[in-house]
Amino acid sequence: MATEIKIRKGESVEKAIRRLKKKLDREGVIRDVRAKKTFEKPCEKRRRKAARARINARRATWAASL
């Protein structure tokens, strides 16, 4: 599904582009494109995922201790 916005009456193109960029950012499209720009080996993907899980677990234990 393509992301689209409709230009409102009297709206400048720059403002419409800003709205489009915000919408793409909220939907995570830009993050996905950057991640898929280069190939990531499966072992690197697992390593990154495990590191993220460690960080989240640390945050969870820290938040629970408050």
N, C-alpha and C positions, 0 to 999 in steps of 0.2 A: 504494500500500500504506500503510495507516494504522499508525502506531507505537502500540504498546500495551504496557502492563505489567500484571502481575497482582499484586493486593495480597496480600501474604503473611499468614499467620495471625498475629494479634497485632500487625501493623504499623500504625502511625498513618498517617492520610491525608497528613499533612504530609511524612512520610518518603517515601511513595509518589510524591507530587508532585515531590519533589527528585530521585528516581530517574528519573522521566519527563523532567524538564528536562535532566538529564545525558545521557540517551539521545538526546533531540532535538538537543542540542548536538553530540554525537559524530557524528550522522548528517548534520549540516549543515542541518537543516530551518529552524532559527531564522535562520541567515545568509541562506538563500534567501528567506524571508519578508520580511526587512528589505530585501533588495536589490530585491524586486519590489513593495515598498510604493508606490514612485513610479515613474513612467515615466522611462526613461533613453534619451535619443536615441542612435541608432547611432554617431554621431561621438563622443559622450561615452564610450560603451562602448569604442570603439577606443582613445581617448586613455587611458582608465584601464588598459586591457589593456597598451598600449605602455609606460606608466609602470611598471607592475608588472614587465614583462619587463626594463626597464632596471635596476630595483632588483635583480632576481634575477641578472642578468648581472654587476652590480657585486659582489654577494655571492660569486658563483662565482669571479671573478677574485681577490677578496680571500682567499677560503679556499684557493685554489690556491697563492697566494704564501706561505702559512704553512708 
